[in-house]
Every structure is written in C-alpha cells, then in structure tokens.
C-alpha cells in the first residue's frame, strides 16, 4: 500500500511540477557596466530559439546614471534590436518595459527564429540624452527534454526503488516473530 502511495505521490509531483520546466536556464551578461552617453549599461540575455513563434530571446537592460548607482530619470526607456549575423534575416525590435516599475531594470523579448549569431543593438532615450550599446549573442534551442519524457526517463529508477522497497517490507514481515 505504501509503495502505491509513493508511486502516486511521485507521479503527481512530476505532473503538477511541469510548469517548473518552463525556465530555460539562467540569463547571462553580454555587456557589463559599459558607459554610453550619460548612462552605465549592462545587458543580460537568455537567447533561446523557438519554432512556435514565441519570443524566446529575452533581454534585460540595466540602466544607471554614469558614474553612480542612481536610477536614471523618469522617462528613460530602452529598446532592443536584433539582427542575424550569420545569415540573411530581418531585423526585429522591441521596446523594453520596466520590471515591476523599476527604471534600472528593463525587459524586452524577441522571437529568435534560428540558431546562430545575432547582433544586439540597445538604444536608450531619456532626459539625459540618447545612448547606444552594441553586442553579439549566440542563440540556441533549449535542449532539455519535454516533461513527459522526464517521467519516462525516471520510470525505470522509480520501478527499481518500488521493487526494492517491496522486497525490504517483505523480508521484514517474514522475519517478524
């Protein structure tokens, strides 16, 4: 009975926990503390390629006043533009939006349709004037298996564990006086 409960609990945890598989990995910096105009800019990205048209290329633009840790003035906005570098392709652009109202951390997502190198161009407009920062990033597909395949890969280990648990319970019950 315990083995069945454990199997049911494990199946529920894997099934209910499937939204946790949505994360594609940690973002990483492609520009760190570069001075551009009156701003200090850092760009973080999680450049995932997708086939379904979803914006998997995620960009976080960190903007501060140059030479300080002060937030830029109200009205400071960033925009992200990407262009394929290793093949012909159209340029895509997105306006970055402040994350939870924080002007120092702005987010934009773009559809990256193919693996390969992309040029990243970030422009900043605000009361302190315009600024621009260029970088490159390598986009790749998220290669993790689908959640149902994870369950399939875990199934042999779960079965061995359940059989072993059953064997231990059976041994103890035969030794009992």
TORVEXFI-103796 format. One record per residue: chain; x negated, y negated, z negated of N, C-alpha, C, CB in turn; residue number from 1. Coordinates in Angstrom, 2 decimals. Last residue first. Glycine has a CB too. Layout:
N
MARDO  kette   n.east  n.north     n.up  ca.east  ca.north    ca.up   c.east  c.north     c.up  cb.east  cb.north    cb.up   nr
MARDO      A        X        Y        Z        X         Y        Z        X        Y        Z        X         Y        Z  NUM
...
END
This chain:
177
MARDO  kette   n.east  n.north     n.up  ca.east  ca.north    ca.up   c.east  c.north     c.up  cb.east  cb.north    cb.up   nr
MARDO      A    -8.50    12.16   -14.51    -8.13     13.35   -15.29    -6.64    13.58   -15.36    -8.66     13.23   -16.69  177
MARDO      A    -9.54    11.28   -11.18    -8.81     10.90   -12.39    -8.37    12.15   -13.14    -7.58     10.01   -12.05  176
MARDO      A   -10.54    12.08    -8.78   -11.40     12.23    -9.97   -10.65    11.95   -11.26   -12.60     11.30    -9.86  175
MARDO      A    -8.59    11.40    -6.97    -8.88     12.84    -7.14    -9.75    13.07    -8.35    -9.56     13.41    -5.88  174
MARDO      A    -8.61     8.62    -7.10    -7.39      9.30    -7.52    -7.64    10.81    -7.70    -6.27      9.08    -6.49  173
MARDO      A   -11.13     8.05    -6.09   -10.83      7.72    -7.49    -9.60     8.47    -7.97   -10.62      6.19    -7.67  172
MARDO      A   -10.81     8.87    -3.44   -11.80      9.51    -4.30   -11.49     9.27    -5.76   -13.19      9.00    -3.97  171
MARDO      A    -8.82     7.04    -2.59    -8.55      8.49    -2.58    -9.52     9.24    -3.49    -8.62      9.05    -1.15  170
MARDO      A   -10.18     4.64    -2.74    -8.97      4.84    -3.55    -8.66     6.33    -3.67    -7.76      4.09    -2.94  169
MARDO      A   -12.17     5.16    -0.82   -12.55      4.88    -2.21   -11.35     5.11    -3.13   -13.07      3.43    -2.36  168
MARDO      A   -10.61     5.45     1.51   -11.45      6.55     1.04   -11.83     6.34    -0.42   -12.71      6.68     1.90  167
MARDO      A    -9.50     2.88     1.75    -8.62      4.03     1.56    -9.40     5.22     1.00    -7.93      4.42     2.90  166
MARDO      A   -11.86     1.44     2.24   -11.06      1.17     1.05   -10.12     2.33     0.73   -10.26     -0.10     1.23  165
MARDO      A   -12.51     2.60     4.72   -13.43      2.74     3.60   -12.68     2.49     2.29   -14.62      1.75     3.74  164
MARDO      A   -10.33     1.75     6.25   -10.59      3.18     6.06   -11.50     3.43     4.87   -11.22      3.78     7.33  163
MARDO      A   -10.69    -1.05     6.10    -9.48     -0.44     5.57    -9.67     1.07     5.33    -8.31     -0.67     6.53  162
MARDO      A   -13.20    -1.30     7.37   -13.02     -1.74     5.98   -11.80    -1.11     5.35   -12.90     -3.25     5.92  161
MARDO      A   -12.56    -0.34     9.91   -13.57      0.37     9.11   -13.42    -0.01     7.64   -15.00      0.04     9.61  160
MARDO      A   -10.68    -2.32    10.65   -10.28     -0.91    10.54   -11.28    -0.12     9.70   -10.16     -0.29    11.94  159
MARDO      A   -12.27    -4.61    10.67   -11.15     -4.52     9.75   -10.71    -3.08     9.56    -9.99     -5.37    10.24  158
MARDO      A   -14.00    -3.95    12.75   -14.54     -4.16    11.41   -13.45    -4.07    10.35   -15.24     -5.53    11.33  157
MARDO      A   -12.23    -3.79    14.95   -12.99     -2.61    14.50   -13.54    -2.75    13.09   -14.12     -2.35    15.46  156
MARDO      A   -11.13    -6.55    14.93   -10.31     -5.37    14.66   -11.14    -4.15    14.25    -9.49     -5.03    15.88  155
MARDO      A   -12.67    -8.66    15.81   -12.70     -8.33    14.39   -12.00    -7.01    14.06   -12.07     -9.44    13.60  154
MARDO      A   -12.03    -8.82    18.50   -13.42     -8.53    18.13   -13.53    -8.11    16.66   -14.31     -9.75    18.39  153
MARDO      A    -9.31    -9.50    18.29    -9.70     -8.24    18.95   -11.12    -7.84    18.56    -9.58     -8.38    20.48  152
MARDO      A    -9.54   -12.00    17.11    -8.86    -10.92    16.39    -9.24    -9.56    16.98    -7.33    -11.11    16.44  151
MARDO      A   -10.79   -13.29    19.22   -11.49    -13.19    17.94   -10.87   -12.08    17.11   -11.42    -14.54    17.17  150
MARDO      A    -8.80   -13.25    21.13    -9.98    -12.41    21.34   -10.79   -12.26    20.06   -10.86    -12.99    22.44  149
MARDO      A    -7.06   -15.14    20.10    -6.61    -13.74    20.14    -7.79   -12.79    20.40    -5.53    -13.55    21.23  148
MARDO      A    -8.60   -17.54    20.38    -8.29    -16.97    19.06    -7.85   -15.52    19.10    -7.23    -17.79    18.39  147
MARDO      A   -11.14   -17.23    22.94    -9.79    -17.62    22.52    -9.49   -16.96    21.18    -8.73    -17.21    23.59  146
MARDO      A   -14.65   -17.85    22.31   -13.52    -17.04    22.76   -12.20   -17.60    22.25   -13.68    -15.59    22.30  145
MARDO      A   -16.52   -20.74    23.36   -16.01    -19.86    22.31   -14.83   -19.07    22.82   -15.62    -20.67    21.08  144
MARDO      A   -17.54   -22.58    25.15   -17.66    -21.16    25.47   -17.17   -20.22    24.38   -19.07    -20.84    25.77  143
MARDO      A   -16.54   -25.35    26.68   -16.53    -24.79    25.34   -16.48   -23.27    25.53   -15.32    -25.33    24.48  142
MARDO      A   -18.70   -26.41    29.31   -17.46    -25.80    28.86   -17.63   -25.33    27.44   -17.04    -24.63    29.78  141
MARDO      A   -20.52   -29.53    29.19   -20.44    -28.08    29.31   -19.05   -27.62    28.89   -21.53    -27.40    28.44  140
MARDO      A   -22.38   -32.36    30.24   -21.08    -31.79    29.89   -21.11   -30.28    30.12   -19.94    -32.44    30.72  139
MARDO      A   -24.88   -34.35    29.13   -24.67    -33.10    29.85   -23.36   -32.49    29.36   -25.88    -32.10    29.64  138
MARDO      A   -25.34   -37.87    29.55   -24.92    -36.73    28.75   -24.69   -35.53    29.67   -23.63    -37.07    27.95  137
MARDO      A   -26.96   -41.07    29.25   -26.59    -39.87    30.03   -26.20   -38.78    29.06   -27.76    -39.40    30.94  136
MARDO      A   -26.31   -44.64    29.05   -26.87    -43.38    28.56   -26.48   -42.27    29.53   -26.37    -43.05    27.11  135
MARDO      A   -26.20   -48.18    28.45   -26.16    -47.04    29.36   -26.83   -45.83    28.72   -26.84    -47.38    30.70  134
MARDO      A   -24.32   -50.92    27.30   -25.29    -49.88    26.95   -25.09   -48.72    27.92   -25.13    -49.41    25.45  133
MARDO      A   -23.63   -54.41    27.05   -23.50    -53.14    27.77   -24.64   -52.20    27.35   -23.51    -53.37    29.31  132
MARDO      A   -21.63   -57.23    26.02   -22.82    -56.38    25.90   -22.55   -55.09    26.66   -23.18    -56.08    24.39  131
MARDO      A   -20.40   -60.63    25.60   -20.39    -59.28    26.19   -21.71   -58.55    25.92   -20.13    -59.36    27.70  130
MARDO      A   -19.58   -62.33    22.44   -20.04    -62.22    23.82   -20.02   -60.80    24.32   -21.42    -62.78    23.96  129
MARDO      A   -18.40   -62.51    20.03   -19.85    -62.72    20.05   -20.44   -62.61    21.45   -20.53    -61.70    19.13  128
MARDO      A   -15.73   -61.84    20.55   -16.07    -63.24    20.28   -17.57   -63.52    20.28   -15.49    -63.64    18.96  127
MARDO      A   -16.15   -59.26    23.11   -15.66    -59.81    21.86   -16.08   -61.25    21.68   -16.15    -58.99    20.70  126
MARDO      A   -16.79   -56.18    24.63   -16.31    -57.55    24.80   -15.80   -58.04    23.46   -15.18    -57.64    25.90  125
MARDO      A   -18.97   -53.81    25.82   -18.36    -54.38    24.62   -18.01   -55.83    24.92   -19.31    -54.28    23.38  124
MARDO      A   -19.25   -50.80    27.64   -19.23    -52.26    27.62   -18.49   -52.72    26.37   -18.55    -52.83    28.90  123
MARDO      A   -21.15   -48.05    28.45   -20.26    -48.62    27.45   -20.39   -50.14    27.52   -20.60    -48.10    26.02  122
MARDO      A   -21.54   -45.43    30.56   -21.72    -46.88    30.50   -20.68   -47.44    29.54   -21.60    -47.55    31.93  121
MARDO      A   -23.13   -42.50    31.33   -22.19    -43.11    30.40   -22.53   -44.59    30.32   -22.25    -42.43    28.97  120
MARDO      A   -23.34   -40.05    33.80   -23.83    -41.33    33.32   -22.74   -41.94    32.46   -24.21    -42.28    34.50  119
MARDO      A   -23.57   -36.58    33.39   -22.72    -37.75    33.57   -23.46   -38.98    33.06   -21.35    -37.57    32.84  118
MARDO      A   -24.39   -33.36    34.59   -24.82    -34.63    34.02   -23.85   -35.75    34.37   -26.22    -34.99    34.50  117
MARDO      A   -22.15   -30.54    34.07   -23.23    -31.29    34.70   -23.51   -32.60    33.99   -22.90    -31.55    36.13  116
MARDO      A   -18.93   -29.17    34.84   -20.17    -29.17    34.07   -21.21   -30.00    34.82   -20.69    -27.73    33.83  115
MARDO      A   -16.01   -31.17    35.44   -17.04    -30.24    35.88   -18.22   -30.29    34.94   -17.48    -30.56    37.30  114
MARDO      A   -14.27   -33.10    34.56   -13.74    -32.00    35.36   -14.75   -30.94    35.72   -13.15    -32.54    36.59  113
MARDO      A   -13.45   -34.73    31.80   -14.68    -34.32    32.49   -14.33   -33.03    33.23   -15.90    -34.11    31.47  112
MARDO      A   -11.44   -37.30    30.85   -11.41    -35.98    31.47   -12.71   -35.72    32.22   -10.19    -35.85    32.43  111
MARDO      A   -12.13   -39.00    27.77   -12.05    -38.97    29.23   -12.06   -37.53    29.72   -13.22    -39.76    29.87  110
MARDO      A   -11.45   -41.05    24.98   -11.53    -39.70    25.53   -11.30   -39.76    27.04   -10.48    -38.76    24.85  109
MARDO      A   -12.83   -43.15    22.44   -12.24    -43.01    23.78   -12.42   -41.57    24.24   -12.90    -44.00    24.80  108
MARDO      A   -12.95   -45.12    19.47   -12.89    -43.80    20.11   -12.24   -43.89    21.49   -12.11    -42.82    19.23  107
MARDO      A   -15.02   -46.95    17.20   -14.00    -46.94    18.24   -14.11   -45.65    19.06   -14.14    -48.19    19.16  106
MARDO      A   -15.91   -48.40    14.38   -15.84    -47.04    14.91   -14.69   -46.96    15.91   -15.65    -45.98    13.76  105
MARDO      A   -15.65   -50.99    13.57   -17.02    -50.48    13.75   -17.04   -49.09    14.36   -17.75    -50.45    12.42  104
MARDO      A   -12.97   -51.47    13.17   -13.58    -52.03    14.38   -14.98   -51.49    14.62   -13.63    -53.54    14.29  103
MARDO      A   -10.60   -49.31    12.07   -11.99    -49.69    11.80   -12.65   -50.17    13.10   -12.79    -48.49    11.20  102
MARDO      A    -8.07   -48.20    12.38    -8.19    -49.64    12.22    -9.60   -50.16    11.98    -7.33    -50.08    11.11  101
MARDO      A    -8.56   -45.47    12.85    -7.91    -45.89    11.60    -8.12   -47.38    11.32    -8.43    -45.07    10.42  100
MARDO      A   -10.76   -46.45    15.24   -10.34    -45.27    14.50    -9.83   -45.74    13.14   -11.52    -44.22    14.35   99
MARDO      A    -9.92   -48.58    17.98   -10.47    -48.42    16.62    -9.90   -47.18    15.93   -10.19    -49.67    15.78   98
MARDO      A   -10.35   -47.27    21.25    -9.44    -47.80    20.23   -10.09   -47.61    18.86    -8.05    -47.09    20.29   97
MARDO      A   -11.68   -47.99    24.45   -11.83    -47.37    23.14   -10.90   -48.05    22.15   -13.30    -47.45    22.65   96
MARDO      A   -10.42   -47.39    27.64   -10.59    -48.38    26.58   -10.71   -47.62    25.26    -9.39    -49.40    26.55   95
MARDO      A   -12.10   -45.62    30.18   -11.10    -45.63    29.11   -11.45   -46.72    28.11   -11.01    -44.24    28.41   94
MARDO      A   -12.70   -44.41    33.49   -12.86    -45.45    32.48   -11.75   -45.33    31.45   -12.86    -46.86    33.13   93
MARDO      A   -14.63   -42.69    35.94   -13.48    -42.73    35.04   -13.76   -43.73    33.93   -13.17    -41.33    34.45   92
MARDO      A   -15.51   -42.39    39.32   -15.82    -43.00    38.04   -14.53   -43.05    37.22   -16.43    -44.43    38.23   91
MARDO      A   -15.53   -39.33    41.18   -15.00    -40.65    40.87   -15.44   -41.10    39.48   -13.48    -40.65    40.97   90
MARDO      A   -18.39   -37.84    42.81   -17.19    -37.82    41.97   -16.77   -39.22    41.60   -17.44    -37.00    40.70   89
MARDO      A   -21.05   -35.78    43.89   -20.13    -36.88    44.13   -18.90   -36.74    43.24   -19.71    -36.92    45.62   88
MARDO      A   -23.49   -34.86    41.38   -22.57    -34.52    42.47   -21.70   -35.75    42.74   -21.68    -33.27    42.11   87
MARDO      A   -24.87   -35.67    39.17   -25.44    -34.57    39.96   -24.55   -34.12    41.11   -25.72    -33.40    39.06   86
MARDO      A   -23.48   -37.62    37.80   -24.79    -37.97    38.35   -25.35   -36.91    39.29   -25.77    -38.19    37.23   85
MARDO      A   -20.21   -38.93    37.39   -21.05    -37.75    37.62   -22.37   -38.18    38.28   -20.32    -36.70    38.50   84
MARDO      A   -19.61   -41.45    35.02   -19.77    -41.17    36.43   -20.62   -39.92    36.58   -20.41    -42.38    37.18   83
MARDO      A   -17.56   -43.22    32.66   -18.45    -42.09    33.00   -18.44   -41.88    34.51   -18.00    -40.80    32.27   82
MARDO      A   -17.17   -45.80    30.33   -17.06    -45.42    31.74   -18.03   -44.27    31.99   -17.36    -46.65    32.70   81
MARDO      A   -15.44   -47.27    27.68   -16.39    -46.23    28.10   -16.10   -45.89    29.55   -16.29    -44.96    27.19   80
MARDO      A   -15.31   -50.28    25.82   -14.75    -49.47    26.90   -15.84   -48.50    27.35   -14.26    -50.36    28.10   79
MARDO      A   -14.48   -52.01    22.79   -15.42    -51.26    23.62   -14.65   -50.51    24.70   -16.26    -50.27    22.75   78
MARDO      A   -13.87   -55.22    21.36   -13.38    -53.98    21.95   -14.45   -53.33    22.80   -12.12    -54.23    22.79   77
MARDO      A   -13.13   -57.52    18.92   -14.24    -56.84    19.59   -13.75   -55.47    20.06   -15.48    -56.69    18.64   76
MARDO      A   -11.14   -58.56    17.39   -11.03    -58.73    18.84   -12.17   -58.11    19.62   -10.95    -60.19    19.17   75
MARDO      A   -13.03   -59.68    14.62   -11.77    -59.18    15.15   -11.69   -59.49    16.65   -10.57    -59.82    14.39   74
MARDO      A   -16.63   -59.18    14.73   -15.40    -59.95    14.50   -14.17   -59.29    15.13   -15.56    -61.35    15.06   73
MARDO      A   -18.16   -56.13    13.47   -18.03    -57.20    14.46   -16.73   -57.97    14.21   -18.04    -56.62    15.91   72
MARDO      A   -19.33   -55.64    10.10   -18.42    -55.30    11.19   -18.39   -56.44    12.20   -16.98    -55.01    10.66   71
MARDO      A   -22.75   -55.51     9.10   -21.44    -56.17     9.10   -20.63   -55.74    10.31   -21.60    -57.69     9.09   70
MARDO      A   -25.29   -54.74     8.80   -24.29    -53.67     8.72   -22.88   -54.24     8.70   -24.54    -52.80     7.47   69
MARDO      A   -27.53   -56.37    11.16   -26.82    -56.22     9.89   -25.90   -55.01     9.94   -26.02    -57.50     9.56   68
MARDO      A   -28.64   -56.73    13.69   -29.44    -57.09    12.53   -28.73   -56.97    11.20   -29.91    -58.45    12.68   67
MARDO      A   -25.60   -57.38    15.36   -27.04    -57.11    15.47   -27.75   -57.57    14.20   -27.66    -57.81    16.72   66
MARDO      A   -22.67   -55.98    13.98   -23.40    -57.19    14.36   -24.88   -56.85    14.39   -23.12    -58.38    13.36   65
MARDO      A   -21.77   -52.76    15.36   -22.04    -53.67    14.24   -22.63   -54.95    14.80   -23.01    -53.02    13.20   64
MARDO      A   -20.07   -49.94    16.47   -20.46    -51.31    16.79   -20.61   -52.13    15.51   -19.41    -51.97    17.73   63
MARDO      A   -19.99   -46.82    17.88   -20.19    -47.51    16.60   -20.76   -48.89    16.91   -21.15    -46.71    15.65   62
MARDO      A   -17.86   -44.96    19.68   -18.76    -46.09    19.82   -18.80   -46.80    18.48   -18.31    -47.06    20.98   61
MARDO      A   -17.39   -41.72    20.65   -17.23    -42.62    19.53   -18.29   -43.71    19.68   -17.36    -41.88    18.15   60
MARDO      A   -15.81   -39.73    23.05   -16.88    -40.70    22.79   -16.49   -41.59    21.61   -17.17    -41.56    24.04   59
MARDO      A   -15.20   -36.65    24.68   -14.88    -37.56    23.59   -16.08   -38.44    23.26   -14.42    -36.79    22.36   58
MARDO      A   -13.88   -34.94    27.13   -15.06    -35.77    26.91   -14.75   -36.84    25.90   -15.55    -36.39    28.23   57
MARDO      A   -11.36   -33.86    27.47   -12.29    -33.16    26.58   -13.56   -33.94    26.31   -12.66    -31.84    27.16   56
MARDO      A    -8.36   -34.59    28.20    -9.57    -35.39    28.04   -10.53   -34.77    27.02    -9.22    -36.81    27.63   55
MARDO      A    -7.03   -32.03    30.36    -7.07    -32.71    29.06    -8.39   -33.47    28.91    -6.89    -31.69    27.90   54
MARDO      A    -7.04   -30.56    32.65    -6.77    -32.00    32.78    -6.77   -32.74    31.46    -5.46    -32.20    33.44   53
MARDO      A    -7.86   -27.95    32.43    -6.42    -28.23    32.34    -6.07   -29.71    32.42    -5.89    -27.66    31.05   52
MARDO      A   -10.53   -27.56    32.30    -9.87    -27.27    33.58    -8.41   -27.68    33.59    -9.99    -25.79    33.90   51
MARDO      A   -13.12   -29.57    30.80   -11.86    -28.82    30.74   -11.31   -28.61    32.15   -10.81    -29.56    29.85   50
MARDO      A   -16.12   -30.03    29.01   -15.46    -29.97    30.31   -14.19   -29.14    30.15   -16.41    -29.36    31.40   49
MARDO      A   -17.08   -32.09    26.32   -16.56    -30.80    26.78   -15.84   -30.96    28.12   -15.62    -30.19    25.74   48
MARDO      A   -19.09   -33.83    24.64   -18.76    -33.82    26.08   -18.31   -32.46    26.60   -19.95    -34.27    26.87   47
MARDO      A   -18.88   -35.73    22.21   -18.60    -34.29    22.28   -18.13   -34.05    23.71   -17.51    -33.82    21.19   46
MARDO      A   -21.01   -38.40    21.04   -20.15    -37.73    22.02   -19.98   -36.25    21.73   -20.70    -37.92    23.41   45
MARDO      A   -21.78   -41.71    20.01   -21.71    -40.30    19.69   -20.75   -39.66    20.67   -21.27    -40.05    18.21   44
MARDO      A   -23.74   -44.53    20.14   -22.71    -43.77    20.86   -22.86   -42.30    20.49   -22.83    -43.97    22.42   43
MARDO      A   -24.24   -47.66    18.60   -24.56    -46.23    18.62   -23.41   -45.54    19.34   -24.76    -45.64    17.16   42
MARDO      A   -25.43   -50.99    18.63   -24.50    -49.99    19.16   -25.09   -48.59    19.03   -24.18    -50.29    20.64   41
MARDO      A   -25.22   -54.19    17.52   -26.03    -52.97    17.35   -25.07   -51.82    17.65   -26.67    -52.86    15.87   40
MARDO      A   -24.82   -57.29    19.38   -24.32    -56.09    18.71   -25.42   -55.04    18.54   -23.15    -55.50    19.51   39
MARDO      A   -25.26   -59.37    21.06   -25.13    -59.70    19.63   -24.70   -58.50    18.80   -24.13    -60.84    19.44   38
MARDO      A   -27.02   -57.41    23.32   -26.40    -58.71    23.08   -26.40   -59.00    21.59   -24.97    -58.76    23.64   37
MARDO      A   -27.77   -54.60    21.76   -27.24    -55.03    23.06   -26.50   -56.33    22.81   -26.31    -53.94    23.72   36
MARDO      A   -29.85   -52.36    20.19   -29.40    -53.75    20.18   -29.01   -54.12    21.61   -30.52    -54.72    19.63   35
MARDO      A   -28.99   -49.14    19.14   -29.57    -49.96    20.20   -28.99   -51.37    20.13   -29.31    -49.33    21.61   34
MARDO      A   -28.41   -46.93    17.34   -28.79    -48.27    16.89   -29.51   -49.11    17.94   -29.66    -48.16    15.68   33
MARDO      A   -28.67   -44.41    19.63   -28.72    -44.71    18.20   -29.24   -46.11    17.95   -29.58    -43.68    17.46   32
MARDO      A   -26.97   -42.42    21.90   -27.61    -43.72    21.70   -27.56   -44.01    20.20   -26.89    -44.88    22.54   31
MARDO      A   -25.98   -39.98    21.50   -26.73    -40.15    22.74   -27.40   -41.53    22.78   -25.81    -39.98    23.97   30
MARDO      A   -25.34   -37.80    18.74   -25.63    -39.14    19.25   -26.37   -39.09    20.59   -26.46    -39.93    18.24   29
MARDO      A   -22.57   -35.45    18.77   -23.99    -35.76    18.59   -24.29   -37.12    19.22   -24.89    -34.64    19.22   28
MARDO      A   -19.87   -33.66    17.17   -20.40    -34.67    18.09   -21.88   -34.91    17.81   -19.60    -36.01    17.96   27
MARDO      A   -19.54   -30.10    16.73   -19.81    -31.44    16.20   -20.28   -32.41    17.29   -20.86    -31.37    15.10   26
MARDO      A   -16.83   -28.32    18.28   -18.21    -28.47    17.82   -18.46   -29.91    17.41   -19.20    -28.04    18.91   25
MARDO      A   -14.18   -28.33    18.91   -15.13    -27.90    19.93   -16.58   -28.04    19.50   -14.90    -28.69    21.17   24
MARDO      A   -11.34   -27.16    17.22   -12.52    -28.01    17.17   -13.59   -27.46    18.09   -13.05    -28.13    15.73   23
MARDO      A    -9.44   -25.19    17.34    -9.34    -26.28    18.30   -10.57   -27.17    18.30    -8.11    -27.10    18.01   22
MARDO      A    -9.41   -23.31    15.40   -10.29    -23.04    16.53   -10.30   -24.18    17.54    -9.88    -21.75    17.21   21
MARDO      A    -7.40   -24.07    13.71    -8.77    -24.40    13.31    -9.75   -24.16    14.45    -9.18    -23.58    12.08   20
MARDO      A    -5.10   -22.95    14.74    -5.38    -24.34    15.05    -6.79   -24.76    14.65    -4.38    -25.23    14.36   19
MARDO      A    -5.26   -20.26    13.63    -5.69    -20.51    15.00    -5.86   -21.99    15.34    -4.71    -19.91    15.94   18
MARDO      A    -4.37   -19.50    11.13    -5.57    -20.31    11.20    -6.01   -20.66    12.60    -6.67    -19.62    10.52   17
MARDO      A    -2.29   -17.77    11.64    -1.96    -19.11    11.16    -3.17   -20.03    11.28    -1.48    -19.05     9.70   16
MARDO      A    -3.83   -15.52    12.50    -2.78    -16.11    13.34    -2.47   -17.54    12.93    -1.51    -15.26    13.26   15
MARDO      A    -5.57   -15.01    10.37    -6.11    -15.24    11.71    -5.08   -15.93    12.60    -6.54    -13.91    12.35   14
MARDO      A    -3.73   -14.70     8.29    -4.77    -15.72     8.20    -5.35   -16.04     9.57    -5.89    -15.28     7.25   13
MARDO      A    -2.20   -12.50     9.17    -1.57    -13.81     9.01    -2.61   -14.93     8.97    -0.72    -13.85     7.74   12
MARDO      A    -4.18   -10.51     9.10    -3.52    -10.84    10.37    -2.86   -12.21    10.29    -2.47     -9.77    10.74   11
MARDO      A    -4.70   -10.49     6.35    -5.75    -10.84     7.30    -5.16   -11.24     8.64    -6.72     -9.66     7.49   10
MARDO      A    -2.23    -9.65     5.35    -2.77    -10.95     4.95    -3.85   -11.41     5.93    -3.34    -10.89     3.53    9
MARDO      A    -2.05    -7.10     6.51    -1.05     -8.12     6.84    -1.56    -9.51     6.50     0.27     -7.84     6.09    8
MARDO      A    -4.24    -5.85     5.27    -4.20     -5.98     6.73    -3.21    -7.06     7.15    -3.83     -4.63     7.38    7
MARDO      A    -3.42    -5.99     2.59    -4.65     -6.67     3.01    -4.67    -6.87     4.53    -5.89     -5.86     2.57    6
MARDO      A    -1.13    -4.41     2.72    -1.02     -5.82     2.33    -2.26    -6.60     2.77    -0.82     -5.94     0.82    5
MARDO      A    -2.31    -1.97     3.40    -1.34     -2.59     4.31    -1.17    -4.07     4.00     0.01     -1.87     4.22    4
MARDO      A    -3.86    -1.54     1.13    -4.52     -1.67     2.43    -3.58    -2.34     3.44    -4.97     -0.30     2.96    3
MARDO      A    -1.93    -1.23    -0.81    -2.82     -2.39    -0.87    -3.51    -2.63     0.47    -3.87     -2.19    -1.95    2
MARDO      A    -0.82     1.19     0.00     0.00      0.00     0.00    -0.87    -1.26     0.00     0.93      0.00    -1.21    1
END
